[in-house]
Amino acid sequence: MRIFNFRRSFFLLLFLAILPASASKVRWKVKEYRNNKYVPLSQVKDFYGLTSMTKSGSYIILRNSDVELKFRAGGQEVLMNNVKFIFSHAVVSLGTYHISIVDLKKVIDPVLRPFKIKEAKGFDTVIIDPGHGGQDAGAVNSLGTEAGYNLKVAKMLQENLKKRGFKVIMTRTDDVFLTLQERVKLANSYKNAIFISIHFNSAGSRGRSQARGIETFTLSPVGVAHYGRGLKDSDNIERMGNAQDSANIALATAVHWSSIQLLARAKLEVPDRGIRRARYSVLTGVKHPAILFEGGFMSHPKEKYLINNPTYQRTLAKSMCEAIVFYRKATMQKVGTAKR
Ligand SMILES: [Zn+2]
């Protein structure tokens, strides 16, 4: 049912003008826990004008007629209008349920109030980075190479974006090798741009062949690790890409949500692995809002056929293009002029 509500759901998430009655006067009840700062979910509810907070099993659900935020006690997976985000820190019970300030500032706020994102300036250029190439094929299976699939989808996206009037820069247009630094350097030589790195996944050689689905990465905020590994000292250093933290997550939301929805509509459904945090070089170094999109697992026995299917590739490209158009609208919208 939900797939038919694509536009409505999308608008609700990224176009909502949620204006807290007295945002500047809110005094968050901050609690320290294991070196991180947390705020109560009940305050999050009030701040965003949500009207109810209910508990269902291990889930805590905050909602009003337009927005639903679903948290799980002790978990990092959070659904915001059914878009899956992997929080930097788990929801904890400190008397009452709390979430980390990092997740409030770096996920919830830019998603619910994209028009507040200062660094999301107008852009007319989209830099598409097809991952790998040349001597670096990326993941390989019996049907093709990741470098090849990345380039195919990138070229389809390029065509779509040109039709919508964007200027498109490709980090590569052939099967050539580029270092990550070269990609970053090229991207940073442009202005007024966003950056999309396209990849396909592999579960590696450890026999985890059942891993599948789509995931979208944005740069970890300062103090947050690369997904799946522990915190390092270097994670506390602010990177170039951190200046765009809020824009990064808004762009990721648009692209991730759009791809999950359009694939489902095309009956090419893949599991939703969520929007995650990572410290990939292209994300740390690029000065534009940036994401790294993983369009499925080449190592999965069924998903590899989907990835090889031109309809699947075209649907990914189309969904990214639609998302970029939506993202531009959502972030350009001025406070007070928001429409649903
Ligand atoms: Zn890759």
py3Dmol code that shows the C-alpha trace and the ligand (Angstrom):
import py3Dmol

protein = """\
ATOM      1  CA  MET A   1       0.000   0.000   0.000  1.00  0.00           C
ATOM      2  CA  ARG A   2       2.684   2.418   1.010  1.00  0.00           C
ATOM      3  CA  ILE A   3       4.350   2.408  -2.366  1.00  0.00           C
ATOM      4  CA  PHE A   4       1.386   4.183  -3.917  1.00  0.00           C
ATOM      5  CA  ASN A   5       1.907   7.037  -1.502  1.00  0.00           C
ATOM      6  CA  PHE A   6       5.361   7.776  -2.785  1.00  0.00           C
ATOM      7  CA  ARG A   7       4.896  11.462  -3.399  1.00  0.00           C
ATOM      8  CA  ARG A   8       2.817  12.105  -0.333  1.00  0.00           C
ATOM      9  CA  SER A   9       5.262  10.342   1.958  1.00  0.00           C
ATOM     10  CA  PHE A  10       8.176  12.014   0.343  1.00  0.00           C
ATOM     11  CA  PHE A  11       6.715  15.472   0.657  1.00  0.00           C
ATOM     12  CA  LEU A  12       5.815  14.831   4.245  1.00  0.00           C
ATOM     13  CA  LEU A  13       9.309  13.915   5.146  1.00  0.00           C
ATOM     14  CA  LEU A  14      11.365  16.451   3.281  1.00  0.00           C
ATOM     15  CA  PHE A  15       8.950  19.271   2.696  1.00  0.00           C
ATOM     16  CA  LEU A  16       7.433  19.695   6.091  1.00  0.00           C
ATOM     17  CA  ALA A  17       7.743  23.093   7.582  1.00  0.00           C
ATOM     18  CA  ILE A  18       7.831  22.052  11.175  1.00  0.00           C
ATOM     19  CA  LEU A  19       8.236  25.238  13.090  1.00  0.00           C
ATOM     20  CA  PRO A  20       8.623  24.859  16.816  1.00  0.00           C
ATOM     21  CA  ALA A  21       6.628  27.508  18.610  1.00  0.00           C
ATOM     22  CA  SER A  22       9.580  28.909  20.476  1.00  0.00           C
ATOM     23  CA  ALA A  23      12.585  27.109  19.119  1.00  0.00           C
ATOM     24  CA  SER A  24      15.135  29.580  20.396  1.00  0.00           C
ATOM     25  CA  LYS A  25      13.821  29.377  23.938  1.00  0.00           C
ATOM     26  CA  VAL A  26      13.953  25.633  24.300  1.00  0.00           C
ATOM     27  CA  ARG A  27      16.272  24.513  27.039  1.00  0.00           C
ATOM     28  CA  TRP A  28      17.182  20.953  26.375  1.00  0.00           C
ATOM     29  CA  LYS A  29      17.441  18.743  29.438  1.00  0.00           C
ATOM     30  CA  VAL A  30      20.831  17.313  28.603  1.00  0.00           C
ATOM     31  CA  LYS A  31      22.158  14.218  30.353  1.00  0.00           C
ATOM     32  CA  GLU A  32      25.658  12.804  30.049  1.00  0.00           C
ATOM     33  CA  TYR A  33      25.997   9.097  29.528  1.00  0.00           C
ATOM     34  CA  ARG A  34      29.175   7.230  28.528  1.00  0.00           C
ATOM     35  CA  ASN A  35      30.864  10.406  27.266  1.00  0.00           C
ATOM     36  CA  ASN A  36      27.940  11.421  25.081  1.00  0.00           C
ATOM     37  CA  LYS A  37      25.181  13.939  25.622  1.00  0.00           C
ATOM     38  CA  TYR A  38      21.554  12.863  25.459  1.00  0.00           C
ATOM     39  CA  VAL A  39      18.154  14.552  25.452  1.00  0.00           C
ATOM     40  CA  PRO A  40      14.754  13.117  26.401  1.00  0.00           C
ATOM     41  CA  LEU A  41      12.482  11.872  23.613  1.00  0.00           C
ATOM     42  CA  SER A  42       9.592  13.616  25.337  1.00  0.00           C
ATOM     43  CA  GLN A  43      11.340  16.930  24.637  1.00  0.00           C
ATOM     44  CA  VAL A  44      12.001  15.947  21.017  1.00  0.00           C
ATOM     45  CA  LYS A  45       8.286  15.291  20.714  1.00  0.00           C
ATOM     46  CA  ASP A  46       7.352  18.728  22.040  1.00  0.00           C
ATOM     47  CA  PHE A  47      10.030  20.560  20.063  1.00  0.00           C
ATOM     48  CA  TYR A  48       8.792  19.238  16.712  1.00  0.00           C
ATOM     49  CA  GLY A  49       5.117  19.673  17.518  1.00  0.00           C
ATOM     50  CA  LEU A  50       4.457  15.943  17.644  1.00  0.00           C
ATOM     51  CA  THR A  51       1.330  15.125  19.579  1.00  0.00           C
ATOM     52  CA  SER A  52       1.745  11.608  20.884  1.00  0.00           C
ATOM     53  CA  MET A  53       4.397   9.337  22.314  1.00  0.00           C
ATOM     54  CA  THR A  54       3.404   5.714  22.685  1.00  0.00           C
ATOM     55  CA  LYS A  55       5.161   2.463  23.445  1.00  0.00           C
ATOM     56  CA  SER A  56       4.493  -0.717  21.546  1.00  0.00           C
ATOM     57  CA  GLY A  57       6.658  -3.660  22.556  1.00  0.00           C
ATOM     58  CA  SER A  58      10.224  -2.359  22.465  1.00  0.00           C
ATOM     59  CA  TYR A  59       9.284   0.509  20.116  1.00  0.00           C
ATOM     60  CA  ILE A  60       8.715   4.098  21.116  1.00  0.00           C
ATOM     61  CA  ILE A  61       6.626   5.973  18.569  1.00  0.00           C
ATOM     62  CA  LEU A  62       6.359   9.752  18.302  1.00  0.00           C
ATOM     63  CA  ARG A  63       3.849  11.129  15.872  1.00  0.00           C
ATOM     64  CA  ASN A  64       1.383  13.687  14.676  1.00  0.00           C
ATOM     65  CA  SER A  65      -0.827  13.508  11.594  1.00  0.00           C
ATOM     66  CA  ASP A  66       2.126  13.986   9.217  1.00  0.00           C
ATOM     67  CA  VAL A  67       5.217  12.584  10.856  1.00  0.00           C
ATOM     68  CA  GLU A  68       6.017   9.301  12.542  1.00  0.00           C
ATOM     69  CA  LEU A  69       9.323   8.654  14.290  1.00  0.00           C
ATOM     70  CA  LYS A  70       9.800   5.082  15.422  1.00  0.00           C
ATOM     71  CA  PHE A  71      12.640   4.302  17.821  1.00  0.00           C
ATOM     72  CA  ARG A  72      13.576   1.021  19.419  1.00  0.00           C
ATOM     73  CA  ALA A  73      14.760   0.981  23.007  1.00  0.00           C
ATOM     74  CA  GLY A  74      18.428   0.043  22.978  1.00  0.00           C
ATOM     75  CA  GLY A  75      18.581   0.125  19.158  1.00  0.00           C
ATOM     76  CA  GLN A  76      20.231   2.312  16.531  1.00  0.00           C
ATOM     77  CA  GLU A  77      17.754   1.718  13.721  1.00  0.00           C
ATOM     78  CA  VAL A  78      15.197   4.495  13.533  1.00  0.00           C
ATOM     79  CA  LEU A  79      12.336   4.874  11.076  1.00  0.00           C
ATOM     80  CA  MET A  80      11.279   8.388  10.144  1.00  0.00           C
ATOM     81  CA  ASN A  81       8.143   8.128   7.986  1.00  0.00           C
ATOM     82  CA  ASN A  82       9.389   4.656   7.163  1.00  0.00           C
ATOM     83  CA  VAL A  83      12.816   5.775   5.938  1.00  0.00           C
ATOM     84  CA  LYS A  84      15.438   3.793   7.809  1.00  0.00           C
ATOM     85  CA  PHE A  85      18.339   5.584   9.491  1.00  0.00           C
ATOM     86  CA  ILE A  86      21.111   3.978  11.474  1.00  0.00           C
ATOM     87  CA  PHE A  87      21.719   6.336  14.384  1.00  0.00           C
ATOM     88  CA  SER A  88      25.226   7.027  15.651  1.00  0.00           C
ATOM     89  CA  HIS A  89      24.181   6.022  19.152  1.00  0.00           C
ATOM     90  CA  ALA A  90      21.511   3.711  20.519  1.00  0.00           C
ATOM     91  CA  VAL A  91      18.352   4.997  22.179  1.00  0.00           C
ATOM     92  CA  VAL A  92      18.958   4.692  25.910  1.00  0.00           C
ATOM     93  CA  SER A  93      16.810   4.671  28.997  1.00  0.00           C
ATOM     94  CA  LEU A  94      18.095   7.197  31.529  1.00  0.00           C
ATOM     95  CA  GLY A  95      14.992   7.152  33.678  1.00  0.00           C
ATOM     96  CA  THR A  96      13.077   7.995  30.500  1.00  0.00           C
ATOM     97  CA  TYR A  97      14.075   7.315  26.888  1.00  0.00           C
ATOM     98  CA  HIS A  98      16.803   9.542  25.501  1.00  0.00           C
ATOM     99  CA  ILE A  99      18.594  10.005  22.168  1.00  0.00           C
ATOM    100  CA  SER A 100      22.027  11.464  21.599  1.00  0.00           C
ATOM    101  CA  ILE A 101      22.403  15.125  20.698  1.00  0.00           C
ATOM    102  CA  VAL A 102      24.511  14.064  17.702  1.00  0.00           C
ATOM    103  CA  ASP A 103      21.539  12.177  16.264  1.00  0.00           C
ATOM    104  CA  LEU A 104      19.137  14.980  17.088  1.00  0.00           C
ATOM    105  CA  LYS A 105      21.321  17.594  15.399  1.00  0.00           C
ATOM    106  CA  LYS A 106      22.775  15.531  12.587  1.00  0.00           C
ATOM    107  CA  VAL A 107      19.842  13.346  11.581  1.00  0.00           C
ATOM    108  CA  ILE A 108      16.453  14.346  12.938  1.00  0.00           C
ATOM    109  CA  ASP A 109      16.709  18.096  12.569  1.00  0.00           C
ATOM    110  CA  PRO A 110      18.049  18.299   8.988  1.00  0.00           C
ATOM    111  CA  VAL A 111      15.532  15.685   7.870  1.00  0.00           C
ATOM    112  CA  LEU A 112      12.526  17.352   9.475  1.00  0.00           C
ATOM    113  CA  ARG A 113      13.668  20.906   8.738  1.00  0.00           C
ATOM    114  CA  PRO A 114      15.763  20.801   5.541  1.00  0.00           C
ATOM    115  CA  PHE A 115      15.025  24.462   4.879  1.00  0.00           C
ATOM    116  CA  LYS A 116      17.069  25.281   8.003  1.00  0.00           C
ATOM    117  CA  ILE A 117      20.242  23.809   6.534  1.00  0.00           C
ATOM    118  CA  LYS A 118      22.608  26.732   6.145  1.00  0.00           C
ATOM    119  CA  GLU A 119      25.198  25.016   4.011  1.00  0.00           C
ATOM    120  CA  ALA A 120      22.646  23.739   1.478  1.00  0.00           C
ATOM    121  CA  LYS A 121      23.087  26.482  -1.064  1.00  0.00           C
ATOM    122  CA  GLY A 122      21.652  26.527  -4.526  1.00  0.00           C
ATOM    123  CA  PHE A 123      23.412  24.182  -6.900  1.00  0.00           C
ATOM    124  CA  ASP A 124      23.291  23.604 -10.617  1.00  0.00           C
ATOM    125  CA  THR A 125      26.015  20.968 -10.888  1.00  0.00           C
ATOM    126  CA  VAL A 126      25.923  17.295 -10.003  1.00  0.00           C
ATOM    127  CA  ILE A 127      29.245  15.465  -9.794  1.00  0.00           C
ATOM    128  CA  ILE A 128      28.757  11.763 -10.411  1.00  0.00           C
ATOM    129  CA  ASP A 129      31.510   9.458  -9.259  1.00  0.00           C
ATOM    130  CA  PRO A 130      31.283   5.916 -10.649  1.00  0.00           C
ATOM    131  CA  GLY A 131      33.400   3.987  -8.136  1.00  0.00           C
ATOM    132  CA  HIS A 132      36.502   1.961  -9.103  1.00  0.00           C
ATOM    133  CA  GLY A 133      37.622   1.453 -12.745  1.00  0.00           C
ATOM    134  CA  GLY A 134      40.669   0.317 -14.697  1.00  0.00           C
ATOM    135  CA  GLN A 135      42.921  -1.966 -12.689  1.00  0.00           C
ATOM    136  CA  ASP A 136      40.457  -1.709  -9.795  1.00  0.00           C
ATOM    137  CA  ALA A 137      37.336  -3.609 -10.846  1.00  0.00           C
ATOM    138  CA  GLY A 138      35.737  -3.398  -7.392  1.00  0.00           C
ATOM    139  CA  ALA A 139      33.449  -6.343  -6.652  1.00  0.00           C
ATOM    140  CA  VAL A 140      33.360  -9.033  -9.315  1.00  0.00           C
ATOM    141  CA  ASN A 141      30.884 -11.859  -9.943  1.00  0.00           C
ATOM    142  CA  SER A 142      30.065 -14.224 -12.808  1.00  0.00           C
ATOM    143  CA  LEU A 143      27.981 -11.569 -14.591  1.00  0.00           C
ATOM    144  CA  GLY A 144      30.125  -8.456 -14.436  1.00  0.00           C
ATOM    145  CA  THR A 145      32.305  -6.059 -12.506  1.00  0.00           C
ATOM    146  CA  GLU A 146      31.294  -3.387 -10.059  1.00  0.00           C
ATOM    147  CA  ALA A 147      33.314  -0.807 -11.996  1.00  0.00           C
ATOM    148  CA  GLY A 148      31.231  -1.632 -15.072  1.00  0.00           C
ATOM    149  CA  TYR A 149      27.867  -1.455 -13.278  1.00  0.00           C
ATOM    150  CA  ASN A 150      28.828   1.775 -11.509  1.00  0.00           C
ATOM    151  CA  LEU A 151      29.639   3.395 -14.840  1.00  0.00           C
ATOM    152  CA  LYS A 152      26.441   2.160 -16.499  1.00  0.00           C
ATOM    153  CA  VAL A 153      24.201   3.583 -13.785  1.00  0.00           C
ATOM    154  CA  ALA A 154      26.271   6.776 -13.677  1.00  0.00           C
ATOM    155  CA  LYS A 155      25.786   7.346 -17.399  1.00  0.00           C
ATOM    156  CA  MET A 156      22.045   6.750 -17.102  1.00  0.00           C
ATOM    157  CA  LEU A 157      21.899   9.219 -14.236  1.00  0.00           C
ATOM    158  CA  GLN A 158      23.898  11.707 -16.274  1.00  0.00           C
ATOM    159  CA  GLU A 159      21.320  11.532 -19.089  1.00  0.00           C
ATOM    160  CA  ASN A 160      18.408  11.941 -16.677  1.00  0.00           C
ATOM    161  CA  LEU A 161      19.980  14.929 -14.954  1.00  0.00           C
ATOM    162  CA  LYS A 162      20.841  16.682 -18.212  1.00  0.00           C
ATOM    163  CA  LYS A 163      17.194  16.449 -19.234  1.00  0.00           C
ATOM    164  CA  ARG A 164      16.303  18.187 -15.983  1.00  0.00           C
ATOM    165  CA  GLY A 165      18.704  21.008 -16.738  1.00  0.00           C
ATOM    166  CA  PHE A 166      21.597  20.130 -14.449  1.00  0.00           C
ATOM    167  CA  LYS A 167      25.219  20.476 -15.398  1.00  0.00           C
ATOM    168  CA  VAL A 168      26.821  17.067 -14.900  1.00  0.00           C
ATOM    169  CA  ILE A 169      30.456  16.289 -14.197  1.00  0.00           C
ATOM    170  CA  MET A 170      31.630  12.675 -14.296  1.00  0.00           C
ATOM    171  CA  THR A 171      34.795  11.700 -12.430  1.00  0.00           C
ATOM    172  CA  ARG A 172      35.285   9.071 -15.152  1.00  0.00           C
ATOM    173  CA  THR A 173      33.450   8.205 -18.368  1.00  0.00           C
ATOM    174  CA  ASP A 174      35.517   5.135 -19.270  1.00  0.00           C
ATOM    175  CA  ASP A 175      37.008   2.101 -17.625  1.00  0.00           C
ATOM    176  CA  VAL A 176      39.995   3.994 -16.237  1.00  0.00           C
ATOM    177  CA  PHE A 177      41.675   4.035 -12.853  1.00  0.00           C
ATOM    178  CA  LEU A 178      41.442   7.109 -10.637  1.00  0.00           C
ATOM    179  CA  THR A 179      42.701   7.401  -7.075  1.00  0.00           C
ATOM    180  CA  LEU A 180      40.278   8.550  -4.426  1.00  0.00           C
ATOM    181  CA  GLN A 181      42.335  11.735  -4.066  1.00  0.00           C
ATOM    182  CA  GLU A 182      41.981  12.445  -7.785  1.00  0.00           C
ATOM    183  CA  ARG A 183      38.222  12.100  -7.510  1.00  0.00           C
ATOM    184  CA  VAL A 184      38.129  14.459  -4.540  1.00  0.00           C
ATOM    185  CA  LYS A 185      40.403  16.982  -6.238  1.00  0.00           C
ATOM    186  CA  LEU A 186      38.294  16.999  -9.381  1.00  0.00           C
ATOM    187  CA  ALA A 187      35.076  17.395  -7.377  1.00  0.00           C
ATOM    188  CA  ASN A 188      36.508  20.244  -5.328  1.00  0.00           C
ATOM    189  CA  SER A 189      37.475  22.199  -8.431  1.00  0.00           C
ATOM    190  CA  TYR A 190      33.759  22.916  -9.018  1.00  0.00           C
ATOM    191  CA  LYS A 191      31.397  25.239  -7.233  1.00  0.00           C
ATOM    192  CA  ASN A 192      27.692  25.000  -6.430  1.00  0.00           C
ATOM    193  CA  ALA A 193      27.606  21.254  -6.698  1.00  0.00           C
ATOM    194  CA  ILE A 194      26.561  18.060  -4.996  1.00  0.00           C
ATOM    195  CA  PHE A 195      28.507  14.800  -5.165  1.00  0.00           C
ATOM    196  CA  ILE A 196      27.143  11.281  -5.650  1.00  0.00           C
ATOM    197  CA  SER A 197      29.443   8.279  -5.573  1.00  0.00           C
ATOM    198  CA  ILE A 198      27.891   5.144  -7.058  1.00  0.00           C
ATOM    199  CA  HIS A 199      28.890   1.644  -5.926  1.00  0.00           C
ATOM    200  CA  PHE A 200      27.615  -1.887  -5.636  1.00  0.00           C
ATOM    201  CA  ASN A 201      28.335  -4.007  -2.636  1.00  0.00           C
ATOM    202  CA  SER A 202      29.917  -7.332  -1.900  1.00  0.00           C
ATOM    203  CA  ALA A 203      29.804  -9.331   1.303  1.00  0.00           C
ATOM    204  CA  GLY A 204      33.405 -10.346   0.732  1.00  0.00           C
ATOM    205  CA  SER A 205      34.940 -13.742   0.831  1.00  0.00           C
ATOM    206  CA  ARG A 206      33.828 -14.663   4.309  1.00  0.00           C
ATOM    207  CA  GLY A 207      30.834 -16.592   3.058  1.00  0.00           C
ATOM    208  CA  ARG A 208      28.264 -14.006   4.114  1.00  0.00           C
ATOM    209  CA  SER A 209      26.576 -14.440   0.772  1.00  0.00           C
ATOM    210  CA  GLN A 210      23.132 -13.753   2.187  1.00  0.00           C
ATOM    211  CA  ALA A 211      23.809 -10.054   2.756  1.00  0.00           C
ATOM    212  CA  ARG A 212      21.661  -7.985   0.381  1.00  0.00           C
ATOM    213  CA  GLY A 213      19.914  -4.675  -0.040  1.00  0.00           C
ATOM    214  CA  ILE A 214      20.550  -1.004  -0.565  1.00  0.00           C
ATOM    215  CA  GLU A 215      22.443   1.304   1.771  1.00  0.00           C
ATOM    216  CA  THR A 216      23.393   4.954   1.546  1.00  0.00           C
ATOM    217  CA  PHE A 217      26.401   6.342   3.365  1.00  0.00           C
ATOM    218  CA  THR A 218      27.094   9.853   4.576  1.00  0.00           C
ATOM    219  CA  LEU A 219      30.178  11.020   6.390  1.00  0.00           C
ATOM    220  CA  SER A 220      30.220  10.263  10.119  1.00  0.00           C
ATOM    221  CA  PRO A 221      29.892  13.427  12.203  1.00  0.00           C
ATOM    222  CA  VAL A 222      32.847  14.342  14.426  1.00  0.00           C
ATOM    223  CA  GLY A 223      33.106  11.817  17.260  1.00  0.00           C
ATOM    224  CA  VAL A 224      31.219   9.096  15.368  1.00  0.00           C
ATOM    225  CA  ALA A 225      32.957   5.994  14.019  1.00  0.00           C
ATOM    226  CA  HIS A 226      32.880   4.431  10.570  1.00  0.00           C
ATOM    227  CA  TYR A 227      29.965   2.006  10.501  1.00  0.00           C
ATOM    228  CA  GLY A 228      30.732  -1.290  12.188  1.00  0.00           C
ATOM    229  CA  ARG A 229      34.060  -0.394  13.757  1.00  0.00           C
ATOM    230  CA  GLY A 230      34.994   1.113  17.085  1.00  0.00           C
ATOM    231  CA  LEU A 231      35.814   4.764  17.647  1.00  0.00           C
ATOM    232  CA  LYS A 232      39.361   5.877  16.806  1.00  0.00           C
ATOM    233  CA  ASP A 233      41.112   9.038  17.938  1.00  0.00           C
ATOM    234  CA  SER A 234      41.091  10.308  14.360  1.00  0.00           C
ATOM    235  CA  ASP A 235      37.284  10.164  14.347  1.00  0.00           C
ATOM    236  CA  ASN A 236      37.336  13.233  16.568  1.00  0.00           C
ATOM    237  CA  ILE A 237      38.975  15.380  13.902  1.00  0.00           C
ATOM    238  CA  GLU A 238      36.694  17.563  11.815  1.00  0.00           C
ATOM    239  CA  ARG A 239      36.937  16.721   8.098  1.00  0.00           C
ATOM    240  CA  MET A 240      36.196  18.810   5.043  1.00  0.00           C
ATOM    241  CA  GLY A 241      32.942  16.926   4.534  1.00  0.00           C
ATOM    242  CA  ASN A 242      31.722  17.665   8.069  1.00  0.00           C
ATOM    243  CA  ALA A 243      30.967  21.242   7.096  1.00  0.00           C
ATOM    244  CA  GLN A 244      28.069  19.742   5.107  1.00  0.00           C
ATOM    245  CA  ASP A 245      26.822  17.293   7.759  1.00  0.00           C
ATOM    246  CA  SER A 246      23.223  18.451   7.589  1.00  0.00           C
ATOM    247  CA  ALA A 247      23.070  18.724   3.820  1.00  0.00           C
ATOM    248  CA  ASN A 248      24.676  15.290   3.527  1.00  0.00           C
ATOM    249  CA  ILE A 249      21.955  13.609   5.530  1.00  0.00           C
ATOM    250  CA  ALA A 250      19.163  15.462   3.709  1.00  0.00           C
ATOM    251  CA  LEU A 251      20.610  14.418   0.344  1.00  0.00           C
ATOM    252  CA  ALA A 252      21.013  10.837   1.562  1.00  0.00           C
ATOM    253  CA  THR A 253      17.426  10.811   2.772  1.00  0.00           C
ATOM    254  CA  ALA A 254      16.152  11.927  -0.609  1.00  0.00           C
ATOM    255  CA  VAL A 255      18.220   9.450  -2.640  1.00  0.00           C
ATOM    256  CA  HIS A 256      17.749   6.502  -0.324  1.00  0.00           C
ATOM    257  CA  TRP A 257      14.017   6.932   0.072  1.00  0.00           C
ATOM    258  CA  SER A 258      13.487   7.511  -3.603  1.00  0.00           C
ATOM    259  CA  SER A 259      15.412   4.405  -4.665  1.00  0.00           C
ATOM    260  CA  ILE A 260      13.657   2.114  -2.180  1.00  0.00           C
ATOM    261  CA  GLN A 261      10.268   3.427  -3.279  1.00  0.00           C
ATOM    262  CA  LEU A 262      10.808   3.418  -7.040  1.00  0.00           C
ATOM    263  CA  LEU A 263      12.315  -0.075  -6.989  1.00  0.00           C
ATOM    264  CA  ALA A 264       9.314  -1.325  -5.025  1.00  0.00           C
ATOM    265  CA  ARG A 265       6.955   0.303  -7.517  1.00  0.00           C
ATOM    266  CA  ALA A 266       8.814  -1.375 -10.375  1.00  0.00           C
ATOM    267  CA  LYS A 267       8.508  -4.719  -8.528  1.00  0.00           C
ATOM    268  CA  LEU A 268      12.280  -4.876  -8.195  1.00  0.00           C
ATOM    269  CA  GLU A 269      12.173  -4.673  -4.436  1.00  0.00           C
ATOM    270  CA  VAL A 270      15.373  -5.004  -2.415  1.00  0.00           C
ATOM    271  CA  PRO A 271      15.833  -4.880   1.364  1.00  0.00           C
ATOM    272  CA  ASP A 272      16.381  -1.492   2.974  1.00  0.00           C
ATOM    273  CA  ARG A 273      19.683  -1.489   4.888  1.00  0.00           C
ATOM    274  CA  GLY A 274      19.257   2.111   5.888  1.00  0.00           C
ATOM    275  CA  ILE A 275      21.202   5.349   5.819  1.00  0.00           C
ATOM    276  CA  ARG A 276      24.524   4.855   7.543  1.00  0.00           C
ATOM    277  CA  ARG A 277      27.650   6.690   8.642  1.00  0.00           C
ATOM    278  CA  ALA A 278      31.058   6.045   7.143  1.00  0.00           C
ATOM    279  CA  ARG A 279      34.502   7.597   6.754  1.00  0.00           C
ATOM    280  CA  TYR A 280      35.207   6.801   3.120  1.00  0.00           C
ATOM    281  CA  SER A 281      37.836   9.091   1.574  1.00  0.00           C
ATOM    282  CA  VAL A 282      35.485  10.622  -0.970  1.00  0.00           C
ATOM    283  CA  LEU A 283      33.079  11.558   1.812  1.00  0.00           C
ATOM    284  CA  THR A 284      35.727  12.999   4.129  1.00  0.00           C
ATOM    285  CA  GLY A 285      37.402  15.083   1.449  1.00  0.00           C
ATOM    286  CA  VAL A 286      34.682  16.539  -0.747  1.00  0.00           C
ATOM    287  CA  LYS A 287      33.547  20.099  -0.027  1.00  0.00           C
ATOM    288  CA  HIS A 288      30.042  19.569  -1.439  1.00  0.00           C
ATOM    289  CA  PRO A 289      27.041  17.779   0.027  1.00  0.00           C
ATOM    290  CA  ALA A 290      28.028  14.178  -0.664  1.00  0.00           C
ATOM    291  CA  ILE A 291      26.784  10.625  -0.414  1.00  0.00           C
ATOM    292  CA  LEU A 292      28.034   7.173  -1.336  1.00  0.00           C
ATOM    293  CA  PHE A 293      25.265   4.963  -2.634  1.00  0.00           C
ATOM    294  CA  GLU A 294      25.502   1.148  -2.595  1.00  0.00           C
ATOM    295  CA  GLY A 295      22.932  -0.228  -5.021  1.00  0.00           C
ATOM    296  CA  GLY A 296      22.835  -3.863  -3.937  1.00  0.00           C
ATOM    297  CA  PHE A 297      25.031  -6.879  -3.280  1.00  0.00           C
ATOM    298  CA  MET A 298      26.820  -8.445  -6.231  1.00  0.00           C
ATOM    299  CA  SER A 299      27.716 -11.348  -3.935  1.00  0.00           C
ATOM    300  CA  HIS A 300      24.074 -12.305  -3.338  1.00  0.00           C
ATOM    301  CA  PRO A 301      22.877 -15.227  -5.503  1.00  0.00           C
ATOM    302  CA  LYS A 302      19.630 -13.456  -6.507  1.00  0.00           C
ATOM    303  CA  GLU A 303      20.552  -9.815  -6.193  1.00  0.00           C
ATOM    304  CA  LYS A 304      23.384 -10.223  -8.673  1.00  0.00           C
ATOM    305  CA  TYR A 305      20.800 -10.867 -11.410  1.00  0.00           C
ATOM    306  CA  LEU A 306      18.831  -7.790 -10.412  1.00  0.00           C
ATOM    307  CA  ILE A 307      21.964  -5.641 -10.593  1.00  0.00           C
ATOM    308  CA  ASN A 308      22.637  -7.010 -14.059  1.00  0.00           C
ATOM    309  CA  ASN A 309      19.091  -6.136 -15.184  1.00  0.00           C
ATOM    310  CA  PRO A 310      18.959  -2.903 -17.260  1.00  0.00           C
ATOM    311  CA  THR A 311      15.501  -2.076 -15.861  1.00  0.00           C
ATOM    312  CA  TYR A 312      16.944  -2.200 -12.362  1.00  0.00           C
ATOM    313  CA  GLN A 313      19.855   0.019 -13.399  1.00  0.00           C
ATOM    314  CA  ARG A 314      17.518   2.494 -15.099  1.00  0.00           C
ATOM    315  CA  THR A 315      15.225   2.574 -12.074  1.00  0.00           C
ATOM    316  CA  LEU A 316      18.154   3.380  -9.801  1.00  0.00           C
ATOM    317  CA  ALA A 317      19.248   6.190 -12.098  1.00  0.00           C
ATOM    318  CA  LYS A 318      15.744   7.580 -12.363  1.00  0.00           C
ATOM    319  CA  SER A 319      15.189   7.442  -8.616  1.00  0.00           C
ATOM    320  CA  MET A 320      18.437   9.311  -7.955  1.00  0.00           C
ATOM    321  CA  CYS A 321      17.514  11.986 -10.455  1.00  0.00           C
ATOM    322  CA  GLU A 322      14.047  12.465  -8.925  1.00  0.00           C
ATOM    323  CA  ALA A 323      15.641  12.608  -5.491  1.00  0.00           C
ATOM    324  CA  ILE A 324      18.090  15.309  -6.534  1.00  0.00           C
ATOM    325  CA  VAL A 325      15.247  17.428  -7.889  1.00  0.00           C
ATOM    326  CA  PHE A 326      13.318  16.956  -4.617  1.00  0.00           C
ATOM    327  CA  TYR A 327      16.352  17.665  -2.508  1.00  0.00           C
ATOM    328  CA  ARG A 328      16.961  20.924  -4.306  1.00  0.00           C
ATOM    329  CA  LYS A 329      13.377  21.998  -3.770  1.00  0.00           C
ATOM    330  CA  ALA A 330      13.337  20.937  -0.129  1.00  0.00           C
ATOM    331  CA  THR A 331      16.513  22.742   0.815  1.00  0.00           C
ATOM    332  CA  MET A 332      15.784  25.848  -1.217  1.00  0.00           C
ATOM    333  CA  GLN A 333      12.395  26.308   0.354  1.00  0.00           C
ATOM    334  CA  LYS A 334      12.349  29.324   2.623  1.00  0.00           C
ATOM    335  CA  VAL A 335      10.931  29.149   6.107  1.00  0.00           C
ATOM    336  CA  GLY A 336       7.301  30.204   6.140  1.00  0.00           C
ATOM    337  CA  THR A 337       6.694  29.511   2.469  1.00  0.00           C
ATOM    338  CA  ALA A 338       6.620  25.755   2.871  1.00  0.00           C
ATOM    339  CA  LYS A 339       3.812  24.002   1.108  1.00  0.00           C
ATOM    340  CA  ARG A 340       2.698  20.444   1.288  1.00  0.00           C
TER     341      ARG A 340
END
"""
ligand_1 = """\
1
ZN
Zn 32.737 -0.094 -4.477
"""
view = py3Dmol.view(width=600, height=400)
view.addModel(protein, "pdb")
view.setStyle({"model": 0}, {"cartoon": {"style": "trace"}})
view.addModel(ligand_1, "xyz")
view.setStyle({"model": 1}, {"stick": {}})
view.zoomTo()
view.show()
